[in-house]
């Protein structure tokens, strides 16, 4: 096993079958030449978990032997749950369909180690871009002097832009002209020191040691700039003309902002196209869009919704709290508050959820947003159902459905129908429940809403389970699980897995029941929903299993 070398955000863990080592060797060499450090994923489960935690990304090398390997499949599953899966097709084969990663599947099945190969270069760019987490990669933005006031701050912040704008410009140039590269200019230590002294004289306060080091780095970067606005600014700065350098860079910055806005819109279009079924691709696209346009609350709300779908509740909370704290209109306040309520309800904090739903409802009433009102009423109805206030729940669901119908929102109607089915089931009204769930299934199927289909199928399974028709229930739950996995809907997947465990327990198949409960518990654990984990641990214990203190998946 290769040792992990230093290098934050560039540590790659390579998972592959032992018999594929010869195919992986040139890939390892190419990655290391591209600036990454590599480690082979250990076979031991406990060591694998620690290695994945330490890695920036997990490169799963799919070969026929890898597809057949239980160890590689387990490593891929763990990487997927950690949101670090980067799959590569290293030889012709059919990788497991349920391992959707945060990177597209790179096809290197015909690759022979050529580091200039287009597909390999695309993969390297994707890894560097995704793992950097931002366009402006210098540590300069965290330096203490950026908080200074007055003219000193303006000058020093402008130099920060000088040093970092090249990252964005290079990204744009790489799209428009892949052959573009920075022109190497010699900048002597004396010239760097001369410019540094000049800039320090402009500030009324002394630089700290780390700030001075960051400043020096920026000057070196600028003096090595290519032609154009940055090149002109470099010439002016070298001549001591700071005001002229600032003028050139202000023009370049405005150009860069326009380009960044355009790139953000493109990533949003990619995210919208991937939204329906390719959850992780959509997350990746919207994350890039938000990096480029941090104040675009619509893009951030889409990202937050995808986080909820994938079970990343902490990230979703952060996204919607940002919108709530920074939005300047009631529409986005309502979106943020309503989704924060959904997260609270998932976590079992019903009082906080109710406050958020009522606040969102008031915002939506004030703005006349019919679909928003329908969503909020439906969520308040679900809270009432959880509290066994069935009359209030049904009333809200029917109001919600009527508003969705008024707005022409079929997806919303399907949700309301399924929720009415749940109330009927709670009340023991089997025929009414089946009719509602089937209506919801028909509506969802008609618009290819996979999540809605999963919800309705799970409800039909519940009705059959209540009636003791366990085989029929299992069929519905399996269909619900398959639909949830298409879109990586974590909570829906966990619900279906737990239900399948309940069926297996009724059929006295404790081994299968425990396996399903373990899988469901692992998902809830990753979501941070402790009450559901505890409930499943009790079910596992009831069936003769003793959960590991390290977690259900160990």
C-alpha positions as CSV (number, residue, x, y, z in Angstrom):
1,X,0.0,0.0,0.0
2,X,1.3,3.4,-0.9
3,X,1.6,6.0,1.8
4,X,-0.5,9.1,1.7
5,X,1.6,12.1,0.9
6,X,0.9,15.6,1.9
7,X,-1.3,17.8,-0.2
8,X,-4.7,19.0,1.0
9,X,-7.6,18.5,-1.5
10,X,-5.5,16.3,-3.7
11,X,-5.5,12.9,-2.0
12,X,-7.0,10.2,-4.1
13,X,-7.9,6.8,-2.8
14,X,-7.8,4.1,-5.6
15,X,-10.2,1.2,-5.2
16,X,-9.8,-1.7,-7.5
17,X,-9.6,-5.5,-7.7
18,X,-6.2,-7.0,-7.0
19,X,-6.1,-8.6,-10.5
20,X,-6.5,-5.2,-12.1
21,X,-3.3,-3.8,-10.6
22,X,-1.5,-3.7,-13.9
23,X,-4.3,-1.6,-15.4
24,X,-4.2,0.8,-12.4
25,X,-0.4,1.3,-12.4
26,X,-0.3,3.8,-15.3
27,X,-3.4,5.6,-13.9
28,X,-1.6,6.1,-10.6
29,X,1.5,7.4,-12.3
30,X,-0.6,9.8,-14.4
31,X,-2.5,11.1,-11.4
32,X,0.7,11.7,-9.5
33,X,2.2,13.5,-12.5
34,X,-0.9,15.7,-12.5
35,X,-0.3,16.8,-8.9
36,X,-2.3,14.3,-6.9
37,X,-1.2,11.9,-4.2
38,X,-2.5,8.4,-4.3
39,X,-3.2,5.5,-1.9
40,X,-4.6,2.1,-2.6
41,X,-7.9,1.4,-0.7
42,X,-7.4,-1.2,2.0
43,X,-9.5,-4.3,2.0
44,X,-10.1,-4.2,5.8
45,X,-13.5,-2.5,6.5
46,X,-12.3,-0.4,9.4
47,X,-9.2,0.8,7.6
48,X,-11.3,1.6,4.5
49,X,-13.5,3.9,6.5
50,X,-10.5,5.8,7.9
51,X,-8.9,6.0,4.5
52,X,-12.1,7.4,2.8
53,X,-12.4,10.0,5.6
54,X,-8.8,11.1,4.9
55,X,-9.2,11.1,1.1
56,X,-10.4,14.0,-1.1
57,X,-12.0,11.6,-3.6
58,X,-12.3,7.9,-4.1
59,X,-11.4,6.7,-7.6
60,X,-13.3,3.4,-8.1
61,X,-11.7,1.6,-11.1
62,X,-14.4,-0.5,-12.6
63,X,-13.2,-3.6,-14.4
64,X,-14.9,-7.0,-14.8
65,X,-13.0,-8.2,-11.7
66,X,-14.0,-5.0,-9.8
67,X,-17.7,-5.5,-10.6
68,X,-17.5,-9.0,-9.3
69,X,-15.5,-8.0,-6.2
70,X,-17.5,-7.7,-2.9
71,X,-14.6,-5.6,-1.5
72,X,-14.7,-3.1,-4.4
73,X,-18.5,-2.8,-4.3
74,X,-18.3,-2.1,-0.5
75,X,-15.6,0.5,-1.0
76,X,-17.8,2.1,-3.7
77,X,-20.8,2.1,-1.4
78,X,-18.9,3.8,1.4
79,X,-17.4,6.3,-1.0
80,X,-20.9,7.1,-2.3
81,X,-22.2,7.7,1.2
82,X,-19.2,9.9,2.0
83,X,-20.0,11.9,-1.2
84,X,-16.5,11.2,-2.6
85,X,-17.2,8.6,-5.3
86,X,-15.4,9.2,-8.6
87,X,-16.0,6.2,-10.9
88,X,-13.7,5.3,-13.8
89,X,-14.4,2.6,-16.4
90,X,-10.9,1.1,-16.7
91,X,-12.0,-1.9,-18.8
92,X,-15.2,-2.8,-20.7
93,X,-17.8,-3.8,-18.2
94,X,-21.2,-2.9,-16.7
95,X,-20.6,-1.1,-13.3
96,X,-23.4,-1.4,-10.7
97,X,-26.2,1.1,-11.6
98,X,-26.9,2.1,-8.0
99,X,-23.5,3.7,-7.4
100,X,-24.0,7.2,-8.7
101,X,-21.1,9.4,-7.9
102,X,-20.5,13.2,-7.7
103,X,-18.4,12.9,-10.9
104,X,-19.6,11.5,-14.2
105,X,-18.3,8.0,-15.1
106,X,-15.0,8.6,-17.0
107,X,-14.5,6.1,-19.8
108,X,-10.8,5.1,-19.8
109,X,-11.4,1.6,-21.1
110,X,-9.2,2.2,-24.1
111,X,-6.7,4.3,-22.3
112,X,-3.0,3.3,-22.2
113,X,-1.4,5.8,-19.9
114,X,-1.3,8.8,-22.2
115,X,-1.4,11.9,-19.9
116,X,-2.4,14.1,-22.9
117,X,-5.5,11.9,-23.7
118,X,-8.6,14.1,-23.9
119,X,-10.7,11.9,-21.5
120,X,-7.9,11.8,-18.9
121,X,-7.4,15.6,-19.1
122,X,-11.2,16.1,-18.7
123,X,-11.1,13.9,-15.6
124,X,-8.1,15.7,-14.1
125,X,-9.8,19.1,-14.7
126,X,-13.0,17.8,-13.1
127,X,-11.1,16.5,-10.1
128,X,-9.1,19.7,-9.6
129,X,-12.1,21.9,-10.1
130,X,-14.3,19.9,-7.8
131,X,-11.8,19.3,-5.0
132,X,-10.6,22.9,-5.0
133,X,-14.1,24.0,-4.0
134,X,-13.7,27.5,-5.3
135,X,-12.3,29.4,-8.3
136,X,-10.1,31.7,-6.2
137,X,-7.7,29.1,-4.7
138,X,-5.2,31.3,-2.9
139,X,-5.2,31.4,0.9
140,X,-5.1,35.2,0.4
141,X,-8.8,35.6,0.9
142,X,-8.5,34.5,4.5
143,X,-5.7,36.9,5.4
144,X,-6.3,39.3,8.2
145,X,-5.5,42.5,6.3
146,X,-8.6,42.2,4.2
147,X,-10.7,43.5,7.1
148,X,-8.8,46.9,7.2
149,X,-10.7,50.1,6.6
150,X,-9.9,53.1,4.4
151,X,-7.6,53.5,1.5
152,X,-5.1,50.9,2.7
153,X,-7.8,48.2,2.5
154,X,-8.8,49.3,-1.0
155,X,-5.3,49.1,-2.3
156,X,-4.5,45.8,-0.6
157,X,-7.8,44.2,-1.6
158,X,-7.1,45.3,-5.2
159,X,-3.8,43.5,-5.1
160,X,-5.6,40.4,-3.8
161,X,-7.7,40.6,-6.9
162,X,-4.6,41.0,-9.0
163,X,-3.2,37.8,-7.5
164,X,-6.3,35.8,-7.8
165,X,-8.1,37.0,-10.8
166,X,-5.8,34.9,-12.9
167,X,-7.5,31.8,-11.6
168,X,-10.9,32.9,-13.0
169,X,-9.4,34.3,-16.2
170,X,-7.5,31.0,-16.8
171,X,-10.7,29.1,-16.3
172,X,-12.5,31.2,-18.9
173,X,-9.6,31.1,-21.3
174,X,-9.5,27.4,-20.9
175,X,-13.1,27.2,-22.1
176,X,-12.6,29.6,-25.0
177,X,-9.1,28.8,-25.9
178,X,-7.7,25.6,-24.5
179,X,-4.2,26.4,-25.7
180,X,-4.1,29.6,-23.6
181,X,-1.4,29.6,-21.0
182,X,0.3,32.1,-18.7
183,X,3.4,33.8,-20.3
184,X,6.4,33.3,-18.1
185,X,8.0,36.6,-17.2
186,X,11.1,36.9,-15.0
187,X,10.4,38.8,-11.8
188,X,13.5,39.4,-9.8
189,X,13.4,39.3,-6.0
190,X,14.5,42.9,-6.0
191,X,11.5,44.0,-8.1
192,X,9.1,42.0,-5.9
193,X,10.6,43.7,-2.8
194,X,10.4,47.1,-4.4
195,X,6.7,46.7,-5.2
196,X,6.0,45.2,-1.8
197,X,7.6,48.2,0.0
198,X,5.6,50.6,-2.3
199,X,2.3,48.9,-1.3
200,X,3.2,48.8,2.4
201,X,3.8,52.5,2.3
202,X,0.2,53.0,1.1
203,X,-1.2,51.4,4.2
204,X,-1.4,53.1,7.6
205,X,-1.1,49.8,9.4
206,X,1.7,47.2,9.4
207,X,1.3,43.8,7.7
208,X,1.4,40.6,9.8
209,X,3.9,37.9,8.7
210,X,1.2,35.8,7.0
211,X,-0.3,38.8,5.3
212,X,3.1,39.9,4.0
213,X,3.7,36.4,2.6
214,X,0.4,36.4,0.9
215,X,1.1,39.9,-0.5
216,X,4.4,38.8,-1.9
217,X,2.8,35.8,-3.6
218,X,0.3,38.1,-5.2
219,X,3.0,40.4,-6.5
220,X,4.9,37.5,-8.0
221,X,1.7,36.3,-9.7
222,X,1.0,39.7,-11.1
223,X,4.5,40.3,-12.4
224,X,4.3,36.9,-14.2
225,X,1.0,37.9,-15.8
226,X,0.2,37.4,-19.5
227,X,-0.6,40.1,-22.0
228,X,-3.9,42.0,-21.9
229,X,-5.3,43.9,-18.9
230,X,-3.3,41.9,-16.4
231,X,-0.1,42.2,-18.4
232,X,-0.7,46.0,-18.7
233,X,-1.3,46.2,-14.9
234,X,1.9,44.2,-14.3
235,X,3.9,46.7,-16.4
236,X,2.3,49.6,-14.5
237,X,2.9,48.1,-11.1
238,X,6.5,47.3,-12.0
239,X,6.9,51.0,-12.8
240,X,5.3,52.1,-9.5
241,X,2.0,53.2,-11.1
242,X,-0.4,51.7,-8.7
243,X,-3.4,53.8,-9.8
244,X,-2.9,52.8,-13.4
245,X,-2.6,49.2,-12.4
246,X,-5.9,49.5,-10.5
247,X,-7.6,51.1,-13.4
248,X,-6.6,48.2,-15.8
249,X,-7.6,45.6,-13.2
250,X,-11.0,47.2,-12.5
251,X,-11.8,46.8,-16.2
252,X,-10.5,43.2,-16.2
253,X,-12.5,42.5,-13.0
254,X,-15.7,43.7,-14.6
255,X,-15.1,41.6,-17.6
256,X,-14.4,38.6,-15.3
257,X,-17.6,39.2,-13.4
258,X,-19.7,39.1,-16.6
259,X,-17.9,35.9,-17.7
260,X,-18.5,34.4,-14.2
261,X,-22.2,35.2,-14.4
262,X,-22.4,33.6,-17.8
263,X,-20.7,30.5,-16.5
264,X,-23.0,30.3,-13.5
265,X,-26.1,30.4,-15.8
266,X,-24.6,27.6,-17.9
267,X,-24.0,25.4,-14.8
268,X,-27.6,26.2,-13.7
269,X,-28.8,24.9,-17.1
270,X,-26.8,21.7,-16.6
271,X,-28.2,21.3,-13.1
272,X,-31.7,21.8,-14.4
273,X,-31.3,19.1,-17.0
274,X,-29.8,16.7,-14.5
275,X,-32.3,17.6,-11.7
276,X,-34.9,14.9,-12.4
277,X,-32.8,11.8,-12.0
278,X,-29.1,12.5,-11.9
279,X,-29.0,13.9,-8.4
280,X,-25.3,14.1,-7.8
281,X,-24.6,15.6,-11.2
282,X,-27.2,18.2,-10.5
283,X,-25.7,18.9,-7.1
284,X,-22.2,19.3,-8.6
285,X,-23.6,21.7,-11.3
286,X,-25.5,23.9,-8.8
287,X,-22.6,24.0,-6.4
288,X,-20.4,25.4,-9.2
289,X,-23.2,27.9,-10.1
290,X,-23.4,29.1,-6.5
291,X,-19.6,29.5,-6.3
292,X,-19.7,31.7,-9.4
293,X,-22.8,33.6,-8.3
294,X,-23.1,33.5,-4.5
295,X,-26.1,35.9,-4.4
296,X,-28.2,33.8,-6.8
297,X,-30.8,32.6,-4.3
298,X,-32.7,30.5,-6.9
299,X,-29.6,28.5,-7.7
300,X,-28.9,28.0,-4.0
301,X,-32.5,27.0,-3.3
302,X,-32.3,24.3,-6.0
303,X,-29.0,23.1,-4.5
304,X,-30.6,23.0,-1.0
305,X,-33.5,21.0,-2.3
306,X,-31.1,18.5,-3.9
307,X,-29.2,18.3,-0.6
308,X,-32.5,17.3,1.1
309,X,-33.2,14.7,-1.5
310,X,-29.7,13.2,-1.1
311,X,-30.0,13.3,2.7
312,X,-27.3,15.9,3.3
313,X,-29.3,17.8,5.9
314,X,-26.5,19.9,7.3
315,X,-25.6,21.2,3.9
316,X,-29.2,21.8,3.1
317,X,-29.7,23.8,6.4
318,X,-26.7,25.9,5.6
319,X,-28.0,26.7,2.1
320,X,-31.5,27.7,3.2
321,X,-30.2,29.7,6.2
322,X,-28.0,31.6,3.9
323,X,-31.0,32.5,1.7
324,X,-33.1,33.4,4.8
325,X,-30.4,35.7,6.1
326,X,-29.6,37.4,2.8
327,X,-32.8,37.3,0.7
328,X,-34.5,40.6,-0.1
329,X,-38.0,39.5,-1.0
330,X,-40.8,37.5,0.6
331,X,-40.8,34.8,-2.1
332,X,-37.3,33.7,-1.2
333,X,-37.9,34.1,2.5
334,X,-40.8,31.7,2.1
335,X,-38.8,29.2,0.2
336,X,-36.0,29.2,2.8
337,X,-38.4,29.1,5.8
338,X,-40.5,26.3,4.3
339,X,-37.5,24.1,3.5
340,X,-36.0,24.7,6.9
341,X,-39.3,23.4,8.3
342,X,-39.0,20.3,6.1
343,X,-35.5,19.7,7.6
344,X,-36.8,20.2,11.1
345,X,-39.7,17.8,10.5
346,X,-37.3,15.2,9.2
347,X,-35.2,15.6,12.3
348,X,-38.2,15.3,14.6
349,X,-38.2,18.9,15.8
350,X,-41.9,19.4,15.2
351,X,-42.3,22.7,17.1
352,X,-39.6,24.4,15.0
353,X,-41.0,22.9,11.9
354,X,-44.5,24.3,12.6
355,X,-43.1,27.8,13.2
356,X,-41.2,27.7,9.9
357,X,-44.3,26.4,8.0
358,X,-46.6,29.0,9.4
359,X,-44.0,31.8,8.7
360,X,-43.6,30.5,5.1
361,X,-47.4,30.3,4.7
362,X,-47.8,34.0,5.8
363,X,-45.1,35.0,3.3
364,X,-46.8,33.2,0.5
365,X,-50.2,34.6,1.4
366,X,-48.7,38.1,1.3
367,X,-47.2,37.6,-2.1
368,X,-50.2,35.6,-3.5
369,X,-48.0,32.6,-4.2
370,X,-50.6,29.8,-4.7
371,X,-48.1,26.9,-5.1
372,X,-46.2,28.1,-2.0
373,X,-49.4,28.2,0.0
374,X,-50.3,24.7,-1.2
375,X,-46.9,23.4,-0.2
376,X,-47.0,25.0,3.3
377,X,-50.6,23.7,4.0
378,X,-49.5,20.2,2.9
379,X,-46.5,20.3,5.3
380,X,-48.7,21.6,8.1
381,X,-51.1,18.8,7.4
382,X,-48.3,16.3,7.6
383,X,-47.4,17.6,11.0
384,X,-51.0,17.2,12.1
385,X,-51.0,13.6,10.8
386,X,-47.8,12.8,12.7
387,X,-49.6,14.1,15.8
388,X,-52.6,11.9,15.0
389,X,-54.8,15.0,14.4
390,X,-56.4,13.3,11.4
391,X,-59.3,15.6,10.8
392,X,-57.0,18.7,10.7
393,X,-54.6,16.8,8.5
394,X,-57.2,15.8,6.0
395,X,-58.6,19.3,5.8
396,X,-55.2,20.8,5.1
397,X,-54.4,18.1,2.5
398,X,-57.6,18.8,0.6
399,X,-57.0,22.6,0.7
400,X,-53.4,21.9,-0.5
401,X,-54.7,19.7,-3.4
402,X,-57.2,22.3,-4.5
403,X,-54.6,25.0,-4.6
404,X,-52.2,22.8,-6.6
405,X,-55.0,22.0,-9.0
406,X,-55.7,25.7,-9.4
407,X,-52.0,26.3,-10.2
408,X,-51.9,23.4,-12.6
409,X,-49.2,21.7,-10.5
410,X,-49.6,18.0,-11.1
411,X,-46.6,17.0,-9.1
412,X,-48.1,18.8,-6.1
413,X,-51.5,17.2,-6.6
414,X,-49.8,13.8,-6.5
415,X,-48.1,14.6,-3.2
416,X,-51.5,15.7,-1.7
417,X,-53.2,12.6,-3.0
418,X,-50.6,10.4,-1.4
419,X,-50.8,12.2,1.9
420,X,-54.6,11.8,1.8
421,X,-53.9,8.1,1.3
422,X,-51.7,8.1,4.4
423,X,-54.5,9.6,6.5
424,X,-57.0,7.1,5.2
425,X,-54.6,4.3,6.0
426,X,-54.1,5.7,9.5
427,X,-57.9,5.7,10.0
428,X,-58.2,2.1,8.8
429,X,-60.0,3.0,5.5
430,X,-58.3,0.5,3.2
431,X,-60.3,1.1,0.1
432,X,-60.1,4.9,0.3
433,X,-56.3,4.7,1.0
434,X,-55.7,2.4,-2.0
435,X,-57.7,4.7,-4.3
436,X,-55.7,7.8,-3.1
437,X,-52.3,6.1,-3.5
438,X,-53.2,4.7,-7.0
439,X,-54.4,8.2,-8.1
440,X,-51.1,9.6,-6.8
441,X,-49.1,6.9,-8.6
442,X,-51.0,7.6,-11.9
443,X,-50.3,11.4,-11.6
444,X,-46.7,10.9,-10.8
445,X,-46.2,8.3,-13.6
446,X,-47.8,10.7,-16.1
447,X,-45.2,13.3,-15.5
448,X,-42.2,10.9,-14.9
449,X,-42.0,12.1,-11.3
450,X,-39.9,9.2,-9.9
451,X,-39.9,10.5,-6.3
452,X,-43.7,10.8,-6.3
453,X,-43.9,7.2,-7.7
454,X,-41.7,6.0,-4.9
455,X,-43.9,7.7,-2.3
456,X,-47.1,6.3,-3.7
457,X,-45.7,2.8,-4.1
458,X,-44.5,2.8,-0.5
459,X,-48.0,3.8,0.6
460,X,-49.6,0.9,-1.3
461,X,-47.1,-1.4,0.4
462,X,-48.2,0.0,3.8
463,X,-51.8,-0.8,3.1
464,X,-51.0,-4.4,2.0
465,X,-48.8,-4.8,5.0
466,X,-51.6,-3.7,7.4
467,X,-53.8,-6.3,5.8
468,X,-51.2,-9.1,6.2
469,X,-50.6,-9.4,2.5
470,X,-46.8,-9.5,3.0
471,X,-45.8,-10.7,-0.5
472,X,-47.8,-7.9,-2.2
473,X,-46.4,-5.4,0.3
474,X,-42.8,-6.6,-0.5
475,X,-43.4,-6.1,-4.2
476,X,-44.6,-2.6,-3.7
477,X,-41.7,-1.8,-1.3
478,X,-39.1,-3.2,-3.8
479,X,-40.6,-1.0,-6.5
480,X,-40.5,2.0,-4.2
481,X,-36.9,1.3,-3.4
482,X,-35.9,1.0,-7.0
483,X,-37.5,4.3,-7.8
484,X,-35.8,6.0,-4.8
485,X,-32.5,4.7,-5.9
486,X,-32.9,6.1,-9.4
487,X,-32.8,9.6,-8.0
488,X,-30.7,9.0,-4.9
489,X,-33.6,10.0,-2.6
490,X,-32.0,8.9,0.7
491,X,-35.0,9.2,3.0
492,X,-37.3,7.4,0.6
493,X,-34.7,4.7,0.2
494,X,-34.4,4.3,3.9
495,X,-38.2,4.1,4.4
496,X,-38.5,1.4,1.8
497,X,-35.6,-0.6,3.3
498,X,-37.1,-0.4,6.7
499,X,-40.4,-1.6,5.4
500,X,-38.8,-4.5,3.6
501,X,-37.1,-5.3,6.9
502,X,-40.6,-5.3,8.6
503,X,-41.9,-7.7,5.9
504,X,-39.0,-10.0,6.4
505,X,-39.5,-9.9,10.1
506,X,-43.2,-10.9,9.7
507,X,-42.1,-13.8,7.5
508,X,-39.6,-14.8,10.2
509,X,-36.6,-14.2,7.9
510,X,-34.5,-12.5,10.6
511,X,-31.3,-12.6,8.5
512,X,-32.9,-10.6,5.7
513,X,-34.7,-8.4,8.2
514,X,-31.5,-7.4,9.9
515,X,-29.7,-6.8,6.6
516,X,-32.5,-4.3,5.5
517,X,-32.5,-2.6,8.9
518,X,-28.7,-2.2,8.8
519,X,-28.9,-0.6,5.3
520,X,-31.7,1.8,6.4
521,X,-30.0,2.6,9.7
522,X,-26.8,3.5,7.7
523,X,-28.7,6.0,5.6
524,X,-30.4,7.6,8.6
525,X,-27.0,7.7,10.4
526,X,-25.5,9.6,7.5
527,X,-28.5,12.0,7.6
528,X,-27.9,12.6,11.3
529,X,-31.5,11.5,12.2
530,X,-30.7,9.7,15.5
531,X,-34.3,8.8,16.5
532,X,-34.7,6.7,13.4
533,X,-31.3,5.0,14.0
534,X,-32.3,4.2,17.5
535,X,-35.6,2.7,16.4
536,X,-33.8,0.5,13.8
537,X,-31.2,-0.6,16.4
538,X,-34.1,-1.8,18.6
539,X,-35.5,-3.7,15.7
540,X,-32.2,-5.3,14.9
541,X,-31.8,-6.3,18.6
542,X,-35.3,-7.7,18.6
543,X,-34.2,-10.0,15.7
544,X,-31.1,-11.2,17.5
545,X,-28.5,-8.7,16.2
546,X,-26.2,-6.6,18.3
547,X,-25.3,-3.4,16.4
548,X,-21.6,-2.4,16.4
549,X,-20.8,0.6,18.5
550,X,-19.1,2.0,15.4
551,X,-22.4,2.2,13.5
552,X,-24.8,-0.1,11.8
553,X,-22.7,-0.5,8.6
554,X,-19.7,-2.0,10.3
